Amino acid sequence: MERNPASNQLQDSHSISLNNVMISIADNVKNVSQRIQKATKEAARSENSVQLLAVSKTRSAEALKTAIEAGLTQFGENYLQEALTKISALADYPLTWHFIGPIQSNKTRAIAENFDWIHSVDRLKIAQRLSAQRPNDKAPLNICIQVNINDEHSKSGIHLSELASLSKAISDLPNIKLRGLMTIPASSQDEPALRDSFKAMAHAFETLKQQHADIDTLSMGMSGDIEAAIAEGSTMVRVGTALFGSREKTDKTIR
């Protein structure tokens, strides 16, 4: 049977394109790591004080493998079913999985059973379910409370005035460990306003550290504001686009 030259050419083109994407991811990991190192140094902070969390929602397991080969081990996912598929596919790698999306009550068991970190807790009910459903043979589930620092109606998260009471209630629960705070500032802010939002979070973080022994994580800063977040005290930046490029479309039915 004769081979179709047009089909072969299309396959070759696809392979070249895919290979270029993978090379780009490796380069991006290097570039983002350098941005973090530079910002950390300029902020006069210790060399390894900021962790890189790769936001991998909608990205393929193959793309994540390239990032893993480039040195990344921590991945953040928003959509449960999509994440579970990747967690299974990449089970042979020593990875740390973070759930960073809104949490529905009917999904807490699967989240508690499969993730290491949760960044998006903003209700005691959710924390209680995660605590009760965390398997006893696993290490405590690391929890960050999500703060809606700019009080946006479209975003999840608590007001800072609720932090003291919610953190106290969560810290008393078994099988979970309160580690810190997460925020997503308003994207419409100019640089000074953004820095003010980050400053407010850093102040809340320092206050929380005085109240709870295990607090060590301030999850804030994304692709476009890594430097500002680190300058104001972030200990973990959540980066997707700067690592993987423009987001791929995904089928919402699998989320």
Order of alpha helices (4+ residues) and beta strands (2+ residues): alpha-beta-alpha-beta-alpha-beta-alpha-beta-alpha-beta-alpha-beta-alpha-beta-alpha-beta-alpha
